[in-house]
């Protein structure tokens, strides 16, 4: 009988010690809940410049910079979303730059209409995006 009482007393004492030790670590506080972050999308429109592109000539090197401003985060892409550049020209986006360049040597004459699409990285929401229509006239 004495052994049974000793065992029960030991269990009660152990539970009391564990409860006391746990209360020292939590100090009666509950865990801090993770806040519900609500991020509003950026509504500031991107500014894409220049307003228009200079004319080009076949066989003559061409280079124009497309600059983007009013972006809250860095650009993650610049591309042509519709239309096409004349043969010999290409749109080059360099990661980490706020813009791109149209470079090359035009190989054909004509009027070429295209749309430049730019997008920025997002932070817990979609990043800023914008498009601008351009036209390049290539003369002989």
VOBA-1610 file (N, C-alpha, C; in pm, whole numbers, padded with zeros to 5 digits, always signed):
BEGIN
Unk+00079-00118+00000Unk+00000+00000+00000Unk+00084+00125+00000Unk+00191+00119+00079Unk+00280+00233+00088Unk+00340+00260-00049Unk+00368+00160-00127Unk+00426+00173-00260Unk+00328+00241-00354Unk+00199+00207-00341Unk+00096+00268-00423Unk+00084+00417-00393Unk+00083+00452-00265Unk+00075+00592-00225Unk+00196+00669-00273Unk+00310+00610-00264Unk+00433+00675-00309Unk+00428+00702-00459Unk+00377+00604-00534Unk+00367+00621-00679Unk+00269+00732-00714Unk+00154+00735-00648Unk+00054+00839-00675Unk+00110+00975-00637Unk+00173+00983-00523Unk+00233+01108-00477Unk+00341+01155-00575Unk+00420+01064-00627Unk+00526+01098-00722Unk+00466+01152-00852Unk+00358+01089-00899Unk+00291+01134-01022Unk+00233+01274-01002Unk+00164+01295-00891Unk+00105+01427-00863Unk+00213+01532-00854Unk+00323+01500-00787Unk+00434+01593-00774Unk+00496+01624-00910Unk+00513+01523-00994Unk+00570+01542-01128Unk+00480+01630-01214Unk+00350+01607-01213Unk+00254+01688-01289Unk+00258+01832-01240Unk+00267+01852-01112Unk+00273+01987-01055Unk+00400+02059-01100Unk+00511+01990-01098Unk+00638+02049-01140Unk+00634+02088-01288Unk+00582+01998-01371Unk+00573+02025-01515Unk+00480+02144-01541Unk+00368+02150-01474Unk+00273+02262-01490Unk+00340+02393-01449Unk+00410+02391-01337Unk+00479+02511-01290Unk+00587+02555-01390Unk+00663+02459-01441Unk+00771+02491-01537Unk+00711+02551-01665Unk+00602+02495-01712Unk+00538+02549-01834Unk+00487+02690-01810Unk+00435+02717-01693Unk+00383+02851-01665Unk+00496+02954-01659Unk+00616+02911-01625Unk+00730+03003-01624Unk+00765+03049-01766Unk+00754+02958-01863Unk+00790+02992-02000Unk+00682+03073-02071Unk+00555+03047-02040Unk+00449+03119-02110Unk+00401+03240-02032Unk+00426+03245-01904Unk+00383+03355-01817Unk+00236+03387-01834Unk+00158+03284-01864Unk+00015+03302-01876Unk-00028+03367-02008Unk+00067+03396-02097Unk+00033+03460-02224Unk+00003+03352-02328Unk-00077+03392-02423Unk-00103+03301-02534Unk-00012+03340-02650Unk+00007+03250-02742Unk+00092+03276-02858Unk+00034+03392-02939Unk+00123+03475-02993Unk+00080+03588-03075Unk+00030+03536-03209Unk-00093+03570-03245Unk-00146+03521-03373Unk-00078+03594-03490Unk-00071+03526-03601Unk-00015+03587-03722Unk-00116+03688-03774Unk-00072+03814-03794Unk-00169+03914-03841Unk-00213+03887-03984Unk-00332+03930-04015Unk-00383+03919-04152Unk-00338+04043-04227Unk-00237+04026-04311Unk-00187+04139-04388Unk-00278+04160-04508Unk-00313+04283-04529Unk-00393+04317-04645Unk-00313+04420-04723Unk-00263+04380-04839Unk-00185+04469-04922Unk-00273+04522-05033Unk-00275+04651-05045Unk-00351+04715-05152Unk-00264+04721-05277Unk-00320+04690-05392Unk-00243+04701-05515Unk-00202+04846-05540Unk-00086+04863-05601Unk-00040+04997-05636Unk-00122+05045-05756Unk-00178+05163-05745Unk-00262+05215-05854Unk-00194+05326-05932Unk-00073+05362-05893Unk+00000+05465-05966Unk+00031+05415-06106Unk-00009+05490-06210Unk+00021+05444-06346Unk+00169+05459-06379Unk+00219+05364-06454Unk+00358+05373-06501Unk+00366+05476-06612Unk+00479+05543-06617Unk+00503+05638-06726Unk+00605+05576-06820Unk+00569+05566-06948Unk+00659+05508-07048Unk+00695+05618-07147Unk+00824+05638-07167Unk+00873+05742-07259Unk+00974+05682-07355Unk+00994+05741-07468Unk+00940+05868-07517Unk+00796+05852-07567Unk+00734+05965-07596Unk+00596+05961-07647Unk+00590+05900-07786Unk+00691+05927-07868Unk+00695+05870-08003Unk+00840+05835-08036Unk+00857+05752-08139Unk+00990+05706-08178Unk+01036+05777-08305Unk+01166+05804-08314Unk+01217+05868-08436Unk+01212+05772-08555Unk+01209+05829-08674Unk+01212+05748-08796Unk+01347+05678-08807Unk+01349+05573-08885Unk+01472+05497-08908Unk+01498+05489-09058Unk+01619+05444-09093Unk+01657+05425-09234Unk+01711+05285-09252Unk+01677+05224-09366Unk+01731+05089-09390Unk+01882+05098-09402Unk+01948+04999-09344Unk+02094+04991-09351Unk+02167+05083-09256Unk+02095+05164-09178Unk+02158+05257-09083Unk+02124+05211-08941Unk+02228+05203-08858Unk+02210+05158-08719Unk+02109+05247-08646Unk+02025+05183-08565Unk+01917+05251-08494Unk+01922+05211-08347Unk+01907+05309-08258Unk+01902+05279-08115Unk+01816+05383-08045Unk+01715+05335-07973Unk+01625+05421-07897Unk+01603+05357-07761Unk+01603+05439-07657Unk+01579+05389-07522Unk+01433+05412-07485Unk+01369+05306-07435Unk+01234+05314-07379Unk+01254+05321-07228Unk+01210+05431-07166Unk+01230+05450-07022Unk+01098+05438-06947Unk+01103+05375-06830Unk+00984+05358-06747Unk+01009+05428-06614Unk+00911+05505-06569Unk+00922+05573-06440Unk+00791+05560-06362Unk+00793+05610-06240Unk+00681+05601-06146Unk+00653+05458-06103Unk+00754+05370-06119Unk+00737+05233-06072Unk+00777+05224-05925Unk+00698+05148-05849Unk+00722+05130-05706Unk+00824+05020-05682Unk+00823+04918-05766Unk+00919+04808-05757Unk+00991+04798-05892Unk+01102+04724-05897Unk+01176+04712-06024Unk+01094+04642-06134Unk+01129+04672-06257Unk+01066+04606-06371Unk+01106+04459-06373Unk+01013+04374-06413Unk+01051+04234-06431Unk+01042+04191-06576Unk+00978+04275-06661Unk+00977+04242-06803Unk+00938+04364-06887Unk+00992+04365-07006Unk+00954+04460-07110Unk+00947+04377-07237Unk+00833+04380-07305Unk+00817+04297-07424Unk+00721+04362-07522Unk+00712+04304-07640Unk+00615+04350-07739Unk+00494+04258-07728Unk+00379+04318-07695Unk+00258+04238-07674Unk+00174+04224-07800Unk+00189+04315-07894Unk+00120+04300-08022Unk+00197+04377-08129Unk+00176+04339-08254Unk+00250+04400-08363Unk+00392+04345-08369Unk+00476+04411-08448Unk+00614+04363-08461Unk+00706+04476-08504Unk+00833+04459-08466Unk+00937+04551-08512Unk+00977+04513-08654Unk+01035+04608-08728Unk+01085+04571-08861Unk+01201+04473-08849Unk+01219+04392-08954Unk+01332+04298-08955Unk+01461+04376-08932Unk+01547+04320-08847Unk+01675+04383-08816Unk+01676+04459-08685Unk+01557+04489-08629Unk+01549+04557-08499Unk+01498+04461-08394Unk+01542+04482-08270Unk+01495+04400-08159Unk+01480+04485-08034Unk+01388+04442-07948Unk+01367+04506-07818Unk+01451+04429-07717Unk+01540+04500-07648Unk+01630+04434-07553Unk+01603+04491-07413Unk+01561+04403-07323Unk+01540+04440-07182Unk+01655+04384-07100Unk+01716+04469-07020Unk+01824+04426-06932Unk+01769+04422-06791Unk+01773+04304-06728Unk+01724+04287-06592Unk+01791+04388-06500Unk+01713+04455-06417Unk+01767+04553-06324Unk+01763+04696-06378Unk+01724+04712-06503Unk+01713+04846-06564Unk+01566+04887-06565Unk+01542+05018-06560Unk+01405+05069-06569Unk+01374+05108-06713Unk+01384+05012-06801Unk+01354+05037-06941Unk+01413+04930-07030Unk+01418+04961-07158Unk+01471+04869-07258Unk+01521+04953-07375Unk+01581+04888-07474Unk+01628+04957-07593Unk+01578+04884-07717Unk+01549+04963-07818Unk+01523+04908-07950Unk+01651+04933-08028Unk+01716+04825-08069Unk+01846+04839-08135Unk+01853+04750-08259Unk+01945+04787-08345Unk+01969+04706-08464Unk+01978+04793-08588Unk+01975+04728-08703Unk+01980+04794-08833Unk+01859+04748-08914Unk+01765+04839-08938Unk+01645+04800-09013Unk+01679+04748-09152Unk+01609+04643-09193Unk+01635+04579-09322Unk+01522+04600-09422Unk+01410+04659-09378Unk+01296+04677-09468Unk+01230+04812-09443Unk+01171+04867-09548Unk+01101+04995-09534Unk+00956+04970-09499Unk+00891+05074-09445Unk+00749+05063-09413Unk+00718+05130-09281Unk+00593+05120-09243Unk+00546+05173-09115Unk+00510+05053-09028Unk+00571+05046-08911Unk+00556+04931-08822Unk+00494+04977-08691Unk+00380+04921-08658Unk+00307+04956-08536Unk+00314+04837-08440Unk+00341+04869-08314Unk+00353+04764-08213Unk+00321+04822-08077Unk+00299+04733-07979Unk+00268+04773-07843Unk+00376+04718-07750Unk+00431+04806-07667Unk+00530+04766-07566Unk+00456+04744-07434Unk+00476+04628-07375Unk+00416+04591-07247Unk+00525+04590-07141Unk+00500+04656-07027Unk+00597+04656-06916Unk+00526+04609-06790Unk+00597+04535-06707Unk+00541+04492-06579Unk+00650+04497-06472Unk+00605+04519-06350Unk+00694+04530-06235Unk+00670+04413-06140Unk+00769+04387-06057Unk+00753+04285-05954Unk+00645+04330-05857Unk+00571+04235-05800Unk+00471+04265-05699Unk+00521+04225-05562Unk+00464+04284-05459Unk+00495+04249-05322Unk+00365+04207-05256Unk+00339+04079-05254Unk+00218+04020-05198Unk+00093+04056-05280Unk+00110+04127-05390Unk+00003+04160-05484Unk+00066+04166-05623Unk-00019+04176-05725Unk+00035+04192-05861Unk+00107+04325-05872Unk+00217+04326-05947Unk+00291+04450-05968Unk+00224+04539-06070Unk+00279+04659-06084Unk+00225+04753-06182Unk+00247+04700-06323Unk+00155+04734-06413Unk+00165+04695-06553Unk+00114+04809-06639Unk+00169+04817-06760Unk+00122+04918-06852Unk+00161+04881-06995Unk+00096+04944-07090Unk+00127+04925-07232Unk+00132+05061-07299Unk+00210+05068-07405Unk+00217+05190-07485Unk+00231+05151-07631Unk+00150+05214-07715Unk+00155+05190-07859Unk+00264+05278-07922Unk+00340+05218-08011Unk+00446+05290-08082Unk+00437+05260-08230Unk+00506+05346-08305Unk+00515+05330-08449Unk+00656+05371-08492Unk+00717+05291-08576Unk+00846+05325-08636Unk+00826+05330-08788Unk+00866+05442-08847Unk+00863+05455-08992Unk+01007+05434-09041Unk+01025+05335-09127Unk+01156+05305-09181Unk+01158+05350-09328Unk+01249+05444-09358Unk+01260+05498-09493Unk+01383+05439-09561Unk+01390+05457-09691Unk+01505+05410-09767Unk+01622+05502-09753
//
